[in-house]
Amino acid sequence: MARETTDILISGGGVAGLTAAAAFGAAGFKVICVDPTPPVTSDADDGADLRTTAFLQPSIPVLEAAGLWARLEPHAAPLQIMRIVDAGGPTPEPRVVKDFDASDISEAPFGWNLPNWLLRREMVARIAELPNVSFRPGLATAGVLTRAAEALLTLSDGTGVSARLLIAADGRNSPVREALDIPVRTLRYGQKALAFAVNHPIPHAQVSTEIHRSGGPFTLVPLPDRGGLPCSAVVWMERGPEALRLAALPVPEFEAAMSDRSCHLFGPLTLLTRRSVWPIISQVAARMSAERTALLAEAAHVLPPIGAQGLNMSLADLRELLALATASPESLGSQAMLDTYHRRRHAEVQARVTGIDALNRASMIAAPTLRDARARALDALYSVAPVRRTLMRAGLGVR
């Protein structure tokens, strides 16, 4: 069978896969990107991803190199302060409030927040500008065979492709990872997350607010104003049955519940979008590479949405993979390149997943005495300035 040839085939057209396609395309590589589901690029359409992504400082150079940041920045809401609120007392009221201000460690904000559906819209538009990148929504990677010199792929329409490098960016249930028999370790919390957007009368003032009580954090992340009112994206993590109960509430009852859970810090919250529900797990692949293949993003690691770590870890994967490819283009997809990629990323991924796992378990605490201990720990950690700055740098992934 005659096969189409390319430098890179990216299996997966989510935010991470599209960013990788734009980045490698901008670097001069020939790229094919496939995804069985065409991207939803409007928040009003069925299937729209209503979650948001906060791009932290280290991710911006990757987006700039891909030619994406100029498109995204006008739509982004800066995140200057990360506010942690402990509301674990007898009633849902703030009892410990601590602000982590980016100005303590940098002249720039911690990051910038954008809706996921908008990211897809702008990324698809950017890829259309790159003649060496072919985005093929509606196609899946149906067959994977690797050998020392190339990866031989069969697409769901029967097309054969020979690639020097296969990038698996096809999600937590990655078909490519499964085809290559790479095992994963999965932790389940019995949690789900509700994702939606709200208006509120009190401005967010570029503050991302994470409120801890039990079941998981309730996080409001700034978005640009909508309808003349301040707007925030919300991720509300709860134990599974409670999350499903909340998702099914009539809108007036849900608005009352979420306003109470927010401790009324921003006044009454008004629901702007439908509510989507997402399962919460931690997961790490045993390896981030195989013959002619690199695992990227959720194909390699999944973690709860705390501290904006998820996609930023994915872009750290991409940054490393792109640096290796551009430093030695003739070695693209070689075993030496992929072994180096695994070595440089896997230990850090494991450490971050372990850290976020601990934070998530602390956020789920229901027992009053343990919630009191959590509040004391937050107060103690914040009060030591060098520790506070170290925590902020660690959250950004910089030293």
C-alpha positions in Angstrom: 0.0 0.0 0.0 1.3 3.4 -0.9 1.8 5.5 2.2 1.8 9.3 2.7 4.9 10.5 4.3 5.3 13.1 7.0 7.7 14.2 9.7 5.2 14.0 12.5 1.7 12.5 12.9 -0.1 13.9 16.0 -2.9 11.6 17.1 -5.3 13.9 19.0 -6.7 17.3 18.2 -7.5 18.7 21.6 -5.8 21.8 23.0 -2.5 20.0 23.5 -2.5 18.3 20.1 -3.4 21.5 18.2 -0.7 23.5 20.1 1.8 20.8 19.2 0.7 20.9 15.5 1.1 24.7 15.4 4.5 24.6 17.2 6.1 21.9 15.1 4.6 23.4 11.9 6.0 26.8 12.8 9.4 25.1 13.4 9.3 23.8 9.8 8.3 20.2 10.2 5.7 18.6 8.1 2.8 17.7 10.4 -0.5 15.7 10.1 -2.9 16.0 13.0 -6.0 13.8 13.3 -8.8 13.6 15.7 -12.0 11.6 15.4 -14.1 14.4 16.8 -14.2 17.8 14.9 -13.4 20.6 17.4 -16.2 22.6 18.9 -15.3 26.2 18.5 -18.3 28.0 20.0 -19.6 27.9 23.6 -23.2 27.7 22.3 -22.7 24.5 20.4 -23.4 21.0 21.7 -20.2 19.4 23.1 -18.5 22.7 23.8 -15.7 22.3 26.4 -16.8 24.9 29.0 -13.7 24.5 31.1 -11.0 27.1 31.0 -7.2 26.9 30.9 -4.8 29.2 32.7 -1.5 29.5 30.8 1.2 30.0 33.4 4.3 32.1 32.6 6.6 29.3 31.4 4.0 28.3 28.8 3.9 31.6 27.0 7.2 31.2 25.0 5.8 27.9 23.6 2.7 29.7 22.5 4.7 32.5 21.0 6.9 30.1 19.1 3.8 28.4 17.7 2.4 31.8 16.5 -0.6 31.4 18.9 0.0 33.9 21.6 -0.8 37.0 19.4 -4.1 35.4 18.7 -4.9 34.4 22.2 -3.7 37.3 24.3 -6.5 39.7 23.3 -9.1 37.2 24.8 -7.1 36.4 27.9 -7.8 37.5 31.5 -4.6 38.0 33.5 -4.2 36.2 36.9 -2.3 38.5 39.2 -3.2 36.9 42.6 -4.0 33.4 43.6 -6.3 33.6 46.7 -6.7 30.6 48.9 -9.7 30.6 51.3 -10.4 28.1 54.0 -14.1 27.9 54.7 -14.0 24.7 56.7 -15.8 26.0 59.8 -19.3 25.1 61.0 -20.8 27.4 58.3 -19.5 28.2 54.8 -17.7 31.5 55.7 -14.1 32.5 55.1 -12.0 31.9 58.2 -8.5 32.0 56.6 -7.8 34.1 53.5 -4.3 34.2 52.0 -3.2 35.9 48.8 -0.2 34.7 46.7 0.7 37.8 44.6 2.7 37.3 41.4 4.5 40.6 42.1 6.4 38.9 44.9 8.4 36.9 42.4 7.8 38.5 39.0 6.8 41.6 37.1 4.3 39.5 35.1 1.0 37.9 36.3 1.1 34.2 37.2 -0.8 33.5 34.0 -3.7 34.2 31.7 -7.0 32.4 31.6 -9.0 31.5 28.4 -12.0 29.3 27.6 -11.1 26.0 26.1 -13.6 26.3 23.2 -12.0 29.6 22.3 -8.5 28.0 22.4 -9.7 25.5 19.8 -11.1 28.2 17.6 -7.9 30.2 17.5 -5.7 27.2 17.2 -7.6 25.8 14.2 -7.3 29.2 12.6 -3.6 29.4 13.2 -3.0 25.9 11.8 -4.9 26.9 8.6 -2.1 29.5 8.0 0.6 26.8 8.0 1.0 25.1 4.6 3.1 22.3 6.1 0.4 21.3 8.6 -2.6 19.2 7.7 -5.4 19.1 10.3 -7.9 16.3 9.5 -10.8 16.3 12.0 -13.1 13.3 11.7 -10.2 10.8 11.3 -8.8 8.6 14.0 -5.5 6.6 14.2 -6.9 3.1 13.6 -3.6 1.2 13.3 -0.1 1.6 14.8 3.0 -0.3 13.8 6.4 1.0 14.7 9.9 0.0 13.7 13.3 1.5 14.1 13.1 3.8 11.1 9.5 4.9 11.1 6.0 4.7 12.6 3.5 3.1 10.1 0.0 4.4 10.8 -3.4 3.5 9.3 -6.1 6.2 9.6 -9.8 5.4 9.9 -10.4 6.2 6.3 -7.9 3.6 5.2 -5.1 6.1 4.5 -1.6 4.8 5.3 0.9 7.3 6.8 4.7 6.9 7.4 5.9 9.3 10.1 9.3 9.8 11.6 7.7 10.6 14.9 4.2 9.7 16.3 2.9 11.9 19.0 0.1 10.5 21.1 -2.0 13.4 22.3 -5.2 11.4 22.3 -6.3 11.7 25.9 -6.4 9.8 29.1 -7.8 6.7 27.4 -5.2 7.0 24.6 -5.7 4.4 21.9 -2.1 4.9 20.7 -0.8 4.2 24.2 -2.9 1.1 24.5 -1.8 -0.1 21.1 1.8 0.2 22.3 1.1 -1.7 25.6 2.3 1.1 27.8 0.6 0.6 31.2 -0.7 3.4 33.4 -1.3 3.8 37.2 -4.7 5.3 38.0 -6.0 6.8 41.2 -9.7 7.4 41.6 -11.1 9.8 44.1 -14.9 9.3 43.8 -15.0 13.0 42.7 -16.5 14.9 39.8 -16.0 18.5 38.7 -18.7 20.8 37.5 -17.5 23.4 35.0 -19.5 26.5 34.1 -19.2 30.3 33.8 -20.9 32.9 36.0 -21.5 36.7 36.2 -21.2 38.4 39.6 -21.6 42.0 40.7 -18.3 42.3 42.7 -15.2 42.5 40.3 -12.7 39.7 40.5 -9.8 42.2 40.2 -7.6 39.6 38.4 -7.8 37.3 41.5 -8.2 33.6 41.1 -10.0 32.4 44.2 -9.9 28.8 45.5 -12.3 28.1 48.3 -11.8 25.0 50.5 -14.4 23.4 52.6 -15.0 19.7 51.8 -15.4 17.5 48.8 -12.9 19.5 46.8 -12.1 23.1 46.0 -14.6 25.6 44.5 -12.4 27.7 42.2 -13.3 31.0 40.4 -10.9 32.0 37.7 -11.2 35.5 36.0 -12.6 35.8 32.5 -13.1 39.0 30.5 -16.3 40.8 31.4 -19.5 39.6 29.7 -22.7 41.6 29.3 -21.1 44.5 31.2 -20.6 42.5 34.3 -17.5 40.7 35.8 -17.3 37.1 34.7 -15.5 34.1 36.1 -15.1 30.4 35.1 -15.9 28.0 37.9 -14.7 24.5 38.7 -16.6 23.0 41.5 -15.2 19.7 42.7 -17.4 17.4 44.8 -17.9 13.8 45.6 -19.6 12.1 42.7 -23.2 11.7 44.0 -23.2 15.3 45.2 -21.8 16.6 42.0 -24.5 14.8 40.0 -27.2 16.1 42.4 -26.0 19.7 41.9 -25.8 19.3 38.1 -29.5 18.3 38.1 -30.8 21.2 40.2 -33.1 23.8 38.7 -31.1 26.9 37.9 -32.5 29.1 40.7 -31.6 26.4 43.3 -28.2 25.8 41.7 -27.4 29.5 41.8 -28.3 29.7 45.5 -26.2 26.7 46.2 -23.1 28.0 44.3 -23.5 31.4 45.9 -23.4 29.8 49.3 -20.4 27.6 48.4 -18.6 30.7 47.1 -19.1 32.3 50.6 -20.8 35.2 48.8 -17.3 36.7 48.2 -18.4 38.1 44.8 -22.1 38.6 45.6 -24.8 36.4 44.1 -23.6 34.3 41.2 -25.6 34.1 38.0 -25.2 31.0 35.8 -24.2 31.9 32.2 -23.6 28.6 30.6 -24.7 25.0 30.8 -23.1 22.8 33.5 -20.7 20.2 32.3 -19.5 17.3 34.6 -16.0 15.7 34.4 -14.6 12.8 36.4 -11.5 13.5 38.6 -8.6 11.0 38.5 -4.8 11.0 38.7 -3.0 8.9 36.2 0.6 8.4 35.1 1.9 6.3 32.2 4.8 4.0 33.0 6.8 5.6 30.1 6.4 8.7 28.1 8.0 7.2 25.0 8.1 4.1 22.9 9.6 3.2 19.6 9.1 6.2 17.3 6.5 7.5 19.7 6.2 10.3 22.3 3.3 10.5 24.8 2.1 14.0 25.4 -0.4 15.6 27.8 -3.2 13.4 29.1 -2.0 10.4 27.2 1.0 10.6 29.6 -0.5 12.2 32.8 -3.8 13.3 34.3 -4.3 15.1 37.5 -7.1 17.0 39.3 -7.7 20.6 38.3 -5.8 22.3 41.1 -3.1 25.0 40.7 -3.5 25.2 36.8 -1.1 22.3 36.5 -2.8 20.1 33.8 -2.2 21.8 30.5 0.9 23.6 31.7 2.5 20.2 32.3 1.4 19.3 28.8 3.1 22.4 27.4 6.2 21.5 29.4 6.2 18.2 27.6 5.8 20.0 24.3 8.6 22.5 25.1 11.0 19.6 25.8 10.0 17.6 22.8 10.3 20.7 20.5 13.7 21.6 21.9 15.0 18.1 21.2 13.6 18.1 17.7 14.9 21.5 16.7 18.3 20.9 18.2 18.8 17.8 16.0 16.2 17.6 13.2 17.9 14.7 11.6 17.4 12.7 14.8 13.6 13.3 14.9 11.9 10.3 16.5 15.2 8.4 17.1 15.5 6.2 20.2 18.1 8.5 21.7 15.8 11.5 21.3 12.8 9.8 22.8 14.8 8.2 25.7 16.0 11.7 26.6 12.5 13.1 26.4 11.3 10.4 28.8 14.2 10.9 31.2 13.8 14.7 31.4 10.0 14.7 31.9 8.9 11.5 33.7 10.4 12.2 37.1 9.0 15.7 37.2 5.6 14.5 36.1 5.5 11.9 38.8 6.5 14.5 41.4 3.8 16.9 40.4 1.1 14.3 40.2 2.1 13.2 43.7 1.9 16.8 45.0 -1.5 17.6 43.5 -2.8 14.2 44.8 -1.9 15.3 48.3 -3.5 18.8 47.9 -6.7 17.2 46.5 -7.0 14.8 49.3 -6.6 17.6 51.8 -9.3 19.6 50.0 -11.7 16.7 50.3 -11.5 16.5 54.1 -14.9 16.4 55.9 -14.0 15.9 59.5 -14.0 19.2 61.4 -10.8 18.5 63.4 -8.9 17.8 60.2 -10.3 20.8 58.5 -9.1 22.9 61.4 -5.6 21.3 60.9 -5.7 22.2 57.2 -6.5 25.9 58.1 -3.6 26.0 60.5 -1.2 24.6 57.9 -2.3 27.1 55.3 -1.8 30.0 57.8 1.7 28.6 58.8 2.9 28.1 55.3 1.8 31.5 54.1 3.3 33.3 57.1 6.9 32.4 56.2 7.8 34.6 53.3 10.6 32.4 51.8 8.3 29.4 51.9 5.5 31.4 50.3 7.8 32.5 47.5 9.1 28.9 47.0 5.6 27.6 46.8 4.7 30.1 44.1 7.8 29.4 42.0 7.1 25.6 42.4 3.6 26.2 41.2 4.9 28.0 38.1 7.5 25.3 37.5 10.4 27.7 37.8 13.3 28.0 40.2 
